[in-house]
Amino acid sequence: MALPARGRVRDLGAGGQLRPPEFGARGWLRVTSPAFPAADRGADSSPRLALRPTAGLWLPHGPWGSLQPGGGPRATAVGADGCPWQASRRRAMAEQGEYHRLEDLEEDSPPGEEELLVHVTEGLQDSWHHIKNLDNFFTKIYHFHQKNGFACMMLSDVFELVQFLFVVTFSTFLLCCVEYDVLFANRPLNHTGGTAPDRSKVTLPDAILPAPQCAQRIRASGWIIFLLVMAAAFWLYRLVKVLCSLLSYWEIRTFYIKALNIPSEGLCNYSWQEVQARLISLQRQQQMCVHKRELTELDIYHRILRFKNYTVAMVNKSLLPVRFHLPLLGPIVFLTQGLKYNLELLLFWGPGSLFQNKWSLRPQCKRAGARRELAQRLARTMVLVGLANLLLCPCVLVWQLLYAFFSYAEVIKREPGSLGARRWSLYGRHYLRHFNELNHELQARLSRGYKPATKYMNSFTSPLLTVLAKNVGFFAGSILAVLIVLTVYDEDVLTVQHILTAITLLGLVVTVARSFIPDEHTVWCPEQLLQRVLAHIHYMPDHWQGNASRSETRSEMAQLFQYKAVFILEELLSPILTPLILIFALPSRALDIVDFFRNFTVEVVGVGDICSFAQLDIRNHGNPQWLSAGQTEASVYQQAENGKTELSLMHFAITNPRWQPPPQSELFLSQLKEKVQQDAAAAPPAQRILAEGPLGTSLLSEDSAAAPDGLLASVLARPIFSASGLVSWDRRFTQPCSTASAAASVLASLASSLPGPVRGLATDSPGCHSGRRLPEESLFLSESRLRSLSRSALITEVASAEMSLHAIYLHELHQQQQQGPGPQAVGVWMATGTPKPPSMTAGSAARASQAQHREMPLGGWAEEEEEEEEEEEQTTT
């Protein structure tokens, strides 16, 4: 059946995607239209179905699609993602000066997408054609993979509900159903029944009240009833959310099995890059996204990390009020899970947020003339949300205290030193995160930097605390030794009141005191240790360079890498401090936040509104001090701080070698590759540098390091060897080998080329990483290590080492560029002279070698970004 040539289909749903077609019997597709010819726009400002001139037709659904090219109607991009009517409206606004935005000159889509035909394939006729909300769909696919499938996710959600119910029930039982005077033997028991023998000991059932008396106590307390009602309402709400989530993830499980051909039992054998490659391949067959014939890796990242990229950019531009200066404590950073949740509620998915849906800003946010009115409205919303947090503060505070007690009490008793372990703070995770970096990529990178960061932080000790710790440990240990000897001599000593409490507390004091006593025989190199940390975390302020031994640098590093005890304290104080920040500190930033979203938002065809920094556009957001001089047109306001655009581009290109960068970004990568080759030509061969790996590892690490760590140790220790005479200086080179030249030499030796114009891409595997040719692994991987690693794991290690070397190299070149023309740096962050020698532990320069505490999951609040984004995704459903 032919349609009139003038007929056009405009059926845009969420995210600019076509609404699912309605199939009738025998595979026919029904296309309906309103009675009026033009596209109707409802209250949500989204285009409705408009078909001209027919009102209803049945079209055959065949293998070549329901709407054939030729005389049939064609779908045009008319939704939130770059439709013609919006383009004309934007031009009109720009002429009137109402809409200011950074131009998206590098559209991430092939030309001609506005004329893309509606194509519905035959075969899999499930709900995966023209998906309404690709943001939620791709996010669920990613979480399904990272959470190890449906069974693990179901058990996790069910046990979360059971855990909440247990905490509330057990707390109520302890508060109202236990007679503590009887339990502590403060009141004698009134035993009934003369036949029972006389009992002098109290049993547990004696201290538990009968059920009627327990219920009477609960009914007599209005405060307890109020808290129980609130807990019951929240639990029912969570139950509904979990049920809906499980239903949706069951569909994702079906999608993995039928569409991606990945069985549930084999999910753990597939990396995310392989899943992503199958998604991109499936788009060519089924058109999940109607506006693009092909999806790219950047499209998928944009949809999963749409809001996260905005948050990372705001932290990078110091827009959020998370830094404070307190009279006694000095400068601090305060960003907790509760504050982060409220910020996302205000900006992204709340009722009065700046986004009207998951993929587009509100129209008034794009008009410069409405900025003050919108800022005033946003400031009022911030105050109202702060007042709501203040009203709910008692309930949240009680829950935080109870959950913290049940989560940490047993761990602290068993391992008191666990509170002295460190973790990457929530602020640190946002400060160190690349644009377009997924949770597992960030977690793997920070995990590699955990041990170097711990060793660097442990290299600082206070002489005063050391003296106090030695004496306190001596006194507490003496008393503890006497009590232990008495207990061994006669076990009846344990029956003495509070003797077990004394032994436990004295053991805790001794353990804590020992943690402040440094190892007198340890030698540390603070500059090289901090450089090793940089190799993994990729970011640090410029004023840290050359000042690794200063206490100010250590204090700022502690804001990124905090004690677990500080993390617990911040979360406990969050219900009290978060309302104050929302009411008093945040409203003053409302106008700046509105301007940020207007100036740094671009529309990408098939994706919607995204943060312009996430485009990795060197021209619009590059920094001339980070090797992009002459390539960027960005002002100081538009530049990303600390080279985040350049480093994020490099990270994404290495992680996704099949991705085709925009021309300007590809030019930057090509010039960087040429610079690496030039510096490598003036440096010793990579084989010679890596031959010194064991010596560098012994200097910068206390144990046998893994292959990438040994490679980094060789590169970072090379300037020390050259300056100290531990290795001979080849006179063929004009000057001693610097860290930058050593990194360049090793990078040039890697067979895997940078993602630039020259690519060594293979096509032997469907995985995304299959395009990366393995380097000469023998350069930095032992034969046993090669045998123990799979291909995907080996490629991951190679990519991690390559990115670490690039981070070191870019920071070294940035430092040299800041210093201006002159002699090349021969040490770590030093322009002239020799590197600082290793420092022995003495006095104020004592270097501690504390016991290494791994970053153990202590329970309680979610410590990784995966749980946070899962909560965000569930809230927005």
C-alpha positions in Angstrom: 0.0 0.0 0.0 1.6 3.3 -1.1 1.3 6.5 1.0 1.2 9.9 -0.5 4.6 11.4 -1.2 4.0 14.3 1.1 3.2 12.1 4.1 5.7 12.3 7.0 5.9 10.4 10.3 6.8 12.4 13.4 6.6 10.1 16.3 9.1 11.1 19.0 9.0 9.7 22.5 11.4 10.0 25.3 14.9 11.0 24.5 14.0 11.8 20.9 13.3 8.1 20.2 10.3 6.9 18.1 7.5 5.5 20.1 7.1 1.8 19.8 5.0 0.9 16.8 1.7 -0.9 17.2 1.7 -4.3 15.5 -1.5 -5.8 14.3 -2.2 -9.3 13.1 0.0 -10.9 10.5 2.9 -8.5 11.1 1.1 -5.3 10.0 2.2 -2.0 11.5 -0.5 0.5 12.3 0.4 4.2 12.0 -2.2 6.7 13.3 -2.3 10.5 13.3 -4.3 13.3 14.8 -6.9 15.1 12.9 -4.7 18.2 12.5 -1.8 18.2 10.1 0.9 19.8 12.1 2.9 18.3 15.0 0.9 18.8 18.2 3.0 19.9 21.2 1.6 19.1 24.6 2.3 20.4 28.0 5.6 18.6 28.2 6.8 20.4 25.0 7.5 17.1 23.2 6.2 16.5 19.6 3.3 14.2 19.1 2.6 11.8 16.2 1.6 13.7 13.1 0.9 12.0 9.8 -0.3 13.9 6.8 -2.7 13.6 5.1 -4.0 10.1 6.2 -5.6 9.5 9.6 -4.9 5.7 9.9 -3.3 3.1 7.7 -2.2 -0.5 8.0 1.3 -1.0 6.5 2.9 -4.3 5.8 5.8 -5.3 8.1 8.4 -7.1 6.1 12.1 -7.9 6.3 13.0 -4.5 4.8 11.1 -2.4 7.3 7.6 -1.1 7.6 8.1 2.1 5.7 10.0 1.8 2.4 12.0 4.5 0.7 10.4 6.1 -2.2 6.9 7.4 -1.8 6.4 6.4 1.8 6.6 8.6 4.8 10.0 9.2 6.5 10.9 9.9 10.1 12.6 13.2 10.7 14.5 14.2 13.8 11.9 16.4 15.4 12.3 15.6 19.1 14.6 16.9 21.9 17.6 15.7 20.1 18.2 18.2 17.3 14.8 18.4 15.5 14.3 21.0 12.7 11.7 23.0 14.5 14.1 23.4 17.5 17.0 24.4 15.2 14.9 27.2 13.6 13.8 28.3 17.1 17.3 28.3 18.4 18.4 30.5 15.5 15.6 32.9 16.2 16.5 33.0 19.9 20.2 33.6 19.0 19.3 36.5 16.8 17.3 38.0 19.7 20.1 37.4 22.2 18.0 35.0 24.4 19.9 31.8 24.0 23.6 31.5 24.6 25.3 28.2 24.1 28.6 26.7 23.0 28.3 25.6 19.4 28.5 21.8 18.9 30.5 21.9 15.7 31.5 18.3 16.0 28.2 16.5 15.9 28.6 13.0 17.1 26.5 11.5 14.3 26.8 10.9 10.5 25.4 13.5 8.2 21.8 13.2 7.0 20.4 11.7 10.2 17.4 14.0 10.0 16.2 12.0 7.0 16.7 8.6 8.7 14.1 6.1 7.7 12.0 4.2 10.2 13.3 0.6 10.0 11.7 -2.2 11.9 13.4 -5.5 11.4 11.7 -8.9 11.3 12.8 -11.5 13.8 13.2 -10.2 17.3 9.9 -8.3 17.7 10.3 -7.5 21.4 10.4 -4.1 23.1 13.9 -3.3 21.8 12.9 -1.5 18.6 13.1 2.3 19.0 13.5 2.2 22.7 11.8 5.1 24.5 14.5 5.9 27.1 17.9 4.8 26.0 19.5 6.4 29.0 17.7 4.1 31.4 18.1 1.2 29.0 21.9 1.5 28.7 22.3 2.2 32.4 20.4 -1.0 33.3 22.5 -3.0 30.8 25.7 -1.6 32.5 24.5 -2.2 36.0 23.3 -5.7 35.1 26.8 -6.5 33.9 28.6 -4.9 36.8 26.3 -6.6 39.4 27.0 -10.0 37.9 23.5 -10.8 36.6 19.9 -11.2 37.7 20.4 -13.6 40.6 23.1 -11.5 42.4 21.0 -8.4 41.9 17.8 -10.0 43.2 19.6 -11.4 46.3 21.2 -8.0 47.0 17.9 -6.2 46.8 16.1 -8.8 48.9 18.7 -8.8 51.6 18.7 -5.0 51.6 15.0 -5.1 52.5 15.6 -7.8 55.1 18.5 -5.9 56.6 16.4 -2.7 57.0 13.6 -4.7 58.6 16.1 -6.4 60.9 17.7 -3.1 62.1 14.3 -1.5 62.9 12.9 -4.6 64.6 16.0 -5.4 66.6 16.5 -1.8 67.7 12.9 -1.7 68.9 13.3 -5.0 70.7 16.4 -3.7 72.5 14.7 -0.5 73.5 11.4 -1.8 74.7 11.6 -5.5 75.3 14.7 -5.9 77.5 14.8 -5.4 81.3 18.3 -4.0 81.8 18.2 -3.9 85.6 17.7 -7.6 85.6 20.3 -8.1 82.8 23.0 -6.2 84.7 22.0 -7.8 88.1 21.0 -4.5 89.6 17.7 -5.9 90.8 17.3 -9.4 92.3 15.1 -11.9 90.4 11.7 -12.8 91.9 11.6 -16.5 91.1 8.2 -18.2 91.4 7.7 -21.8 92.1 9.2 -23.5 95.2 10.2 -26.7 93.4 12.8 -24.9 91.2 16.4 -24.8 92.6 17.8 -21.6 93.9 19.5 -19.8 91.0 22.1 -17.1 91.5 22.8 -16.5 87.9 20.7 -14.5 85.5 19.8 -16.2 82.2 18.9 -14.3 79.0 15.2 -15.2 79.1 15.0 -13.7 82.6 15.8 -10.3 81.1 13.3 -10.4 78.2 9.9 -9.0 78.9 6.7 -10.9 77.9 5.1 -9.9 74.6 2.1 -8.1 76.2 4.3 -6.0 78.4 6.7 -5.2 75.5 3.7 -4.1 73.3 2.5 -1.9 76.1 5.8 -0.2 76.3 5.8 0.5 72.6 2.3 1.9 72.6 3.1 4.1 75.5 5.8 6.0 73.6 4.5 8.3 70.8 8.0 9.0 69.6 8.7 5.3 68.9 5.4 4.9 67.2 6.2 7.8 64.9 9.6 6.4 64.0 8.1 2.9 63.3 5.4 4.4 61.1 8.0 6.3 59.1 10.2 3.2 58.8 7.2 1.1 57.7 6.3 3.7 55.0 9.9 3.8 53.7 10.1 0.0 53.7 6.9 -0.3 51.7 8.2 2.3 49.3 11.5 0.4 48.9 9.6 -2.9 48.4 7.6 -1.4 45.5 10.8 0.0 44.0 12.6 -3.3 44.3 9.7 -5.2 42.7 9.7 -2.8 39.8 13.4 -2.9 39.5 13.4 -6.7 39.4 10.8 -6.8 36.7 12.8 -4.4 34.5 16.1 -6.3 35.1 14.3 -9.5 34.1 13.7 -7.9 30.7 17.4 -6.9 30.6 18.3 -10.5 31.3 16.2 -11.6 28.3 17.9 -8.9 26.2 21.3 -10.3 27.1 20.3 -13.8 26.2 18.2 -13.2 23.0 19.7 -10.0 21.6 23.3 -10.1 22.7 23.7 -13.9 22.8 25.3 -13.8 26.2 24.0 -16.5 28.5 23.4 -15.7 32.2 25.9 -18.3 33.4 28.6 -17.0 31.1 28.1 -13.3 31.9 31.2 -13.1 34.1 33.3 -14.2 31.1 32.5 -11.1 29.1 34.1 -7.7 29.7 32.1 -4.5 29.5 34.0 -3.6 26.3 32.7 -6.9 24.7 29.2 -6.2 25.8 29.5 -2.6 24.4 30.8 -3.9 21.1 27.7 -6.2 20.8 25.4 -3.3 21.5 27.0 -1.3 18.7 26.7 -4.2 16.4 23.0 -4.8 17.4 22.2 -1.1 16.5 23.1 -1.8 12.9 20.5 -4.6 12.8 17.6 -3.4 15.0 17.9 0.4 15.2 17.4 0.8 19.0 18.1 4.5 18.4 16.2 5.9 15.5 18.3 9.0 14.9 21.6 7.3 14.2 22.3 4.5 11.9 25.3 3.5 14.1 26.0 4.1 17.7 29.5 4.9 18.9 31.2 4.2 22.2 30.9 7.9 23.1 27.1 7.8 22.5 26.7 5.0 25.1 29.0 6.7 27.6 27.1 9.9 27.2 23.8 8.3 28.0 25.1 6.3 31.0 27.1 9.3 32.4 24.9 12.2 31.4 24.4 13.6 34.9 27.7 12.3 36.2 29.6 14.4 33.6 27.8 17.5 34.7 28.8 16.8 38.4 32.4 16.1 37.5 32.6 19.4 35.5 31.1 21.4 38.4 33.6 20.0 40.8 36.4 20.7 38.3 35.2 24.4 38.0 34.8 24.7 41.8 31.2 25.6 41.4 29.7 23.5 44.2 30.0 24.8 47.8 31.9 21.9 49.3 35.0 23.8 50.5 34.8 25.6 53.9 37.2 27.3 56.3 36.6 26.6 59.9 38.3 28.6 62.7 40.0 25.7 64.4 40.2 23.0 61.7 41.2 25.2 58.8 40.2 24.4 55.2 38.0 21.3 54.9 36.0 19.6 52.2 32.5 18.3 53.0 30.7 16.1 50.5 28.7 13.2 51.8 26.2 10.8 50.3 23.3 12.8 51.7 24.5 16.1 50.3 25.2 14.5 46.9 21.7 13.0 46.8 20.2 16.4 47.5 22.3 18.2 44.9 21.2 15.6 42.3 17.6 16.0 43.4 17.8 19.8 42.9 19.7 19.8 39.6 18.8 16.7 37.6 15.7 14.6 38.5 13.7 16.4 41.2 10.3 18.1 40.6 11.8 21.6 40.2 15.1 20.5 38.7 16.8 22.1 35.6 16.1 19.1 33.5 12.6 18.5 32.2 13.4 14.8 31.6 16.5 12.6 31.5 17.8 13.9 28.2 16.9 17.6 27.9 17.1 20.9 29.8 14.1 23.0 30.4 13.6 25.6 27.6 13.9 28.5 30.0 17.4 27.3 31.1 18.6 28.0 27.5 17.5 31.6 27.5 19.8 34.2 28.8 16.9 36.6 29.6 15.4 34.1 32.0 18.5 33.4 34.0 17.8 35.6 37.0 14.2 34.5 37.3 15.3 30.9 37.1 18.1 31.4 39.6 15.6 32.9 42.1 13.3 30.0 41.6 16.2 27.5 42.1 17.4 29.3 45.2 13.9 29.1 46.7 13.8 25.4 45.9 17.1 24.9 47.6 15.8 26.5 50.8 12.7 24.4 50.7 14.7 21.2 50.3 16.9 22.3 53.1 14.0 22.9 55.4 12.6 19.4 54.5 15.9 17.9 55.3 15.8 19.8 58.6 12.4 18.3 59.5 13.5 14.8 58.6 16.8 15.2 60.4 15.8 13.3 63.6 14.6 10.3 61.6 17.7 10.2 59.3 20.1 10.8 62.2 18.6 7.9 64.3 18.9 5.6 61.3 22.5 6.7 60.6 23.5 6.0 64.2 21.8 2.6 64.4 23.2 1.5 61.0 26.7 2.7 61.8 26.6 0.9 65.2 25.4 -2.5 63.7 27.8 -2.2 60.8 31.1 -1.1 62.5 30.9 -2.2 66.1 32.0 -5.8 65.6 34.7 -4.9 63.0 36.2 -2.2 65.3 36.3 -4.7 68.2 37.9 -7.4 66.0 40.3 -5.1 64.1 40.7 -1.7 65.8 43.2 -0.6 63.1 40.5 -0.7 60.4 39.5 2.9 61.4 43.0 4.0 60.6 42.8 2.6 57.1 42.1 5.1 54.3 39.6 5.3 51.4 39.1 7.6 48.5 36.6 10.3 49.6 33.5 11.1 47.7 34.9 14.4 46.8 38.1 12.7 45.7 36.2 10.4 43.4 34.7 13.4 41.6 37.9 15.4 41.5 39.9 12.5 40.1 37.3 11.2 37.7 37.8 11.7 33.9 34.9 12.9 31.8 33.2 9.8 30.3 34.7 7.4 32.8 32.5 4.5 34.0 32.4 3.3 37.6 34.4 0.2 37.1 37.1 2.1 35.2 37.4 4.7 38.0 37.4 2.0 40.7 40.1 0.0 39.0 42.3 3.1 38.6 41.9 4.2 42.2 42.5 0.7 43.4 45.8 0.7 41.7 46.7 3.9 43.3 45.6 2.8 46.8 48.9 1.3 48.0 51.1 4.1 46.6 48.8 6.7 48.2 48.8 4.9 51.5 52.6 4.7 51.6 52.9 8.4 50.7 50.5 9.4 53.5 52.3 7.1 56.0 55.5 8.8 55.2 54.4 11.7 57.4 54.5 11.5 61.1 54.4 13.9 64.0 57.4 13.7 66.4 55.1 14.8 69.3 52.6 12.1 68.5 55.3 9.6 68.2 56.6 10.4 71.7 53.1 10.3 73.2 52.3 7.1 71.4 55.4 5.3 72.7 54.6 6.2 76.3 50.9 5.6 76.1 51.6 2.2 74.5 54.1 1.4 77.2 51.7 2.1 80.1 48.7 0.4 78.5 50.7 -2.6 77.5 52.1 -3.0 81.0 48.7 -3.1 82.6 47.4 -5.4 79.8 50.3 -7.8 80.3 49.6 -8.1 84.1 45.9 -8.8 83.5 46.7 -11.5 80.9 49.2 -13.1 83.3 46.6 -13.1 86.1 44.0 -14.6 83.7 46.3 -17.4 82.7 47.2 -18.1 86.4 43.5 -18.3 87.5 40.6 -18.1 85.1 38.3 -16.9 87.9 39.8 -13.4 87.3 37.5 -13.2 84.3 34.5 -13.2 86.6 35.6 -9.9 88.2 33.3 -7.1 87.1 34.5 -5.1 84.1 37.7 -7.2 83.7 36.9 -8.1 80.1 36.0 -4.5 79.3 39.4 -3.4 80.7 41.3 -6.0 78.6 39.4 -5.0 75.4 40.0 -1.3 75.9 43.6 -1.7 76.8 44.2 -3.8 73.7 42.5 -1.1 71.6 44.7 1.6 73.1 47.9 -0.4 72.4 46.9 -1.1 68.8 46.1 2.6 68.1 49.3 3.7 69.8 51.5 1.4 67.7 50.0 2.8 64.5 51.6 6.2 65.3 55.1 4.8 65.9 57.2 4.8 62.6 59.6 2.2 61.5 63.1 3.6 62.1 64.7 1.6 59.2 62.5 2.7 56.4 63.7 5.0 53.6 61.2 7.0 51.6 61.3 9.2 48.5 58.3 11.5 48.9 58.7 13.2 45.5 58.9 9.9 43.7 56.1 8.4 45.8 53.8 11.2 44.9 54.7 10.9 41.3 53.8 7.2 41.5 50.4 8.2 43.0 50.0 10.6 40.1 50.6 7.8 37.6 47.4 6.1 38.7 45.1 9.0 39.8 46.2 11.2 36.8 45.3 14.6 38.6 46.8 16.8 41.2 47.2 20.5 41.7 50.2 22.3 40.2 51.4 23.6 43.6 52.0 20.1 44.8 54.9 19.8 42.3 58.2 19.9 44.1 56.4 20.2 47.5 55.7 16.6 48.3 57.5 16.8 51.6 55.4 19.7 52.9 52.6 19.2 55.4 50.2 21.4 53.4 50.5 19.0 50.5 49.8 16.1 52.8 46.7 17.9 54.2 45.3 18.5 50.8 46.0 14.9 49.8 44.0 13.9 52.9 41.0 15.6 51.5 41.1 13.2 48.6 42.3 10.2 50.6 40.6 10.3 54.0 40.6 8.1 57.0 37.7 5.7 57.3 37.0 7.1 60.7 36.7 10.6 59.1 34.3 9.1 56.5 32.1 7.6 59.3 32.1 10.9 61.2 31.1 12.9 58.2 28.2 10.6 57.4 27.0 10.8 60.9 27.1 14.6 60.9 25.5 14.7 57.4 21.9 14.9 58.5 22.7 17.9 60.6 25.1 19.8 58.3 23.4 19.1 54.9 20.3 21.2 55.7 22.6 24.1 56.8 24.5 24.0 53.5 21.3 23.8 51.4 19.8 26.8 53.3 22.8 29.1 53.7 25.6 28.2 51.3 24.0 26.8 48.2 21.5 29.5 47.3 24.2 32.1 46.7 25.5 29.8 43.9 22.2 29.5 42.1 22.9 32.1 39.4 26.3 30.6 38.7 24.8 27.1 38.4 22.1 28.4 36.0 24.8 30.1 33.9 26.9 26.9 33.9 24.1 24.7 32.6 23.3 27.3 29.9 26.9 27.8 28.7 28.1 24.3 28.9 25.3 22.3 27.4 25.2 21.1 23.8 22.7 19.1 21.9 23.9 16.0 20.1 21.7 14.2 17.5 20.4 11.0 18.9 21.7 11.7 22.4 20.1 15.0 23.6 21.5 17.6 25.9 24.9 16.7 27.4 27.7 18.5 29.2 29.9 20.1 26.5 33.0 19.0 28.4 32.0 15.4 27.8 32.5 16.0 24.1 36.3 15.9 24.7 36.5 18.9 22.4 40.1 20.4 22.5 39.0 23.4 20.5 36.3 24.5 22.9 37.6 23.3 26.2 41.4 22.7 25.8 44.0 24.4 27.9 47.0 25.9 26.2 49.2 24.9 29.1 48.5 21.2 28.4 49.9 20.9 24.9 46.9 22.3 23.1 48.3 25.7 22.4 47.3 26.8 18.9 44.5 24.2 18.8 42.1 25.6 21.3 39.9 28.7 21.1 38.6 28.4 24.7 38.7 31.3 27.1 39.8 30.9 30.7 36.1 30.4 31.7 35.7 27.7 29.1 38.9 25.8 29.8 38.8 22.7 32.0 41.1 22.9 35.0 44.2 20.6 35.6 44.2 19.4 32.0 41.0 17.4 32.5 40.0 17.7 28.8 43.3 16.5 27.5 43.7 13.7 30.0 40.1 12.6 29.6 40.5 12.5 25.8 43.6 10.4 26.2 41.9 8.0 28.6 38.9 7.5 26.5 40.9 6.9 23.4 43.1 4.3 25.1 40.1 2.6 26.7 38.1 2.5 23.4 40.7 2.1 20.6 38.0 1.7 17.9 36.5 5.1 18.7 37.0 7.8 16.0 37.8 11.1 17.6 36.7 14.4 16.1 39.2 16.0 13.8 40.5 18.6 16.3 40.9 15.9 19.0 42.6 13.5 16.5 45.0 16.3 15.6 45.9 16.7 19.3 46.5 13.0 19.7 48.7 12.9 16.5 50.8 15.8 17.7 51.2 14.2 21.1 52.4 11.0 19.4 54.9 13.0 17.4 56.2 14.7 20.5 56.6 11.3 22.2 58.7 10.0 19.3 60.9 13.1 19.4 61.6 12.8 23.1 62.1 9.1 22.8 64.8 9.7 20.2 66.9 11.7 22.8 66.4 9.1 25.6 68.0 5.8 26.4 66.4 2.7 24.8 63.3 1.3 26.7 65.0 -2.0 27.2 67.8 -0.3 29.1 65.4 1.6 31.3 63.3 -1.4 32.1 66.4 -3.5 32.9 66.7 -1.3 36.0 63.1 -2.3 37.0 64.1 -4.4 40.1 66.3 -1.6 41.5 63.6 1.0 41.0 61.0 -1.3 42.5 63.1 -1.9 45.6 63.5 1.9 46.0 59.9 2.9 45.5 58.1 -0.2 46.8 58.5 -2.5 49.8 57.3 -5.6 48.1 57.5 -7.2 44.7 55.4 -5.1 42.5 53.2 -6.2 39.6 54.3 -5.7 36.0 52.8 -2.2 35.5 54.0 -1.1 38.9 57.5 -2.3 38.1 57.5 -0.5 34.8 56.4 2.8 36.5 59.0 2.3 39.2 61.7 2.0 36.5 60.5 5.2 34.8 60.2 7.2 38.0 63.5 6.1 39.5 65.5 6.8 36.3 66.3 10.4 37.2 67.5 9.3 40.7 69.8 6.7 39.1 71.2 9.2 36.6 71.9 11.8 39.3 73.3 9.5 41.9 75.5 7.5 39.6 73.8 4.2 40.3 73.6 3.7 36.5 76.0 5.0 33.9 75.2 8.0 31.9 75.4 7.4 28.2 77.3 10.3 26.7 75.5 9.9 23.4 72.6 11.8 25.0 73.0 15.5 25.6 71.8 15.4 29.2 70.8 13.0 31.9 67.5 11.1 31.4 64.5 12.9 32.8 61.2 11.3 33.9 59.5 12.7 30.7 62.1 11.3 28.4 62.1 7.9 30.2 58.3 7.8 29.9 58.5 8.8 26.2 61.1 6.1 25.5 58.9 3.4 27.0 55.7 4.7 25.3 57.5 4.7 21.9 58.5 1.1 22.5 54.9 -0.1 22.9 53.6 -1.7 19.7 50.1 -0.5 20.4 49.9 2.9 18.7 48.0 5.9 20.0 44.5 6.4 18.6 45.5 8.8 15.9 45.6 8.8 12.1 47.8 5.7 12.1 46.0 2.8 13.8 47.1 -0.8 14.2 43.6 -2.2 14.4 42.8 -5.8 14.0 39.4 -7.3 13.4 39.8 -10.8 14.7 37.6 -10.4 17.7 34.2 -8.8 18.3 35.4 -7.2 21.5 36.0 -3.5 21.7 39.6 -4.1 22.7 40.3 -6.5 19.9 41.7 -3.6 17.9 44.6 -3.1 20.2 47.6 -5.1 19.2 49.6 -6.4 22.1 52.9 -4.7 22.7 56.1 -6.6 23.3 54.9 -8.0 26.5 58.3 -9.2 27.4 59.3 -5.6 28.0 57.5 -5.5 31.3 55.6 -8.8 31.8 57.3 -12.0 33.0 56.6 -15.3 31.2 54.7 -16.7 34.2 52.6 -13.5 34.2 51.8 -13.9 30.6 50.6 -17.4 31.0 48.4 -16.5 34.0 46.5 -13.7 32.2 43.8 -14.0 29.7 43.9 -11.8 26.6 41.3 -9.3 27.9 43.1 -9.1 31.3 46.5 -8.6 29.5 45.1 -5.8 27.3 43.6 -4.2 30.4 47.0 -4.2 32.1 48.7 -2.8 29.0 46.1 0.0 28.6 46.5 0.9 32.3 50.3 1.1 32.0 50.0 3.1 28.8 47.6 5.6 30.4 49.8 5.9 33.5 52.8 6.7 31.4 50.9 9.3 29.4 49.7 10.9 32.6 53.3 11.2 33.9 54.5 12.5 30.5 51.7 15.1 30.1 52.3 16.4 33.6 56.0 16.7 33.0 55.5 18.6 29.8 53.0 20.8 31.5 55.5 21.7 34.2 58.2 22.4 31.6 55.8 24.6 29.6 54.9 26.6 32.8 58.6 27.1 33.5 59.2 28.5 30.0 62.1 27.8 27.7 65.2 26.6 29.4 67.0 23.4 30.4 64.9 20.3 30.4 64.0 19.0 33.8 66.2 16.2 34.9 64.3 15.3 38.1 60.8 14.9 39.2 59.1 18.3 38.9 62.5 20.1 39.1 63.8 22.4 36.4 67.5 22.3 37.2 69.8 20.4 39.5 69.6 16.9 40.7 66.6 15.1 42.2 66.1 15.3 45.9 67.8 12.3 47.6 65.9 9.8 49.7 65.3 11.0 53.2 66.1 9.0 56.3 63.5 8.9 59.1 64.7 11.3 61.8 62.9 14.0 63.8 60.2 15.9 61.9 61.1 14.0 58.7 60.4 10.6 60.1 58.8 8.2 57.7 56.3 5.8 59.0 55.8 2.2 57.8 52.5 1.4 59.2 50.8 -2.0 58.7 49.0 -1.9 55.4 45.3 -2.1 55.8 43.5 -3.0 52.7 40.4 -1.1 51.8 38.0 -3.6 53.3 34.2 -3.2 52.9 33.1 -2.5 56.5 29.5 -2.4 55.6 27.3 0.6 56.3 27.0 3.2 53.6 27.8 2.4 50.0 31.5 3.1 49.5 31.5 2.9 45.7 29.9 4.9 43.0 28.0 1.9 41.7 25.6 1.8 44.6 25.1 5.6 44.3 24.1 5.5 40.7 21.9 2.5 41.3 20.0 4.6 43.8 19.8 7.4 41.3 18.5 5.2 38.6 15.9 3.6 40.8 14.7 7.0 41.9 14.3 8.3 38.4 12.3 5.3 37.3 
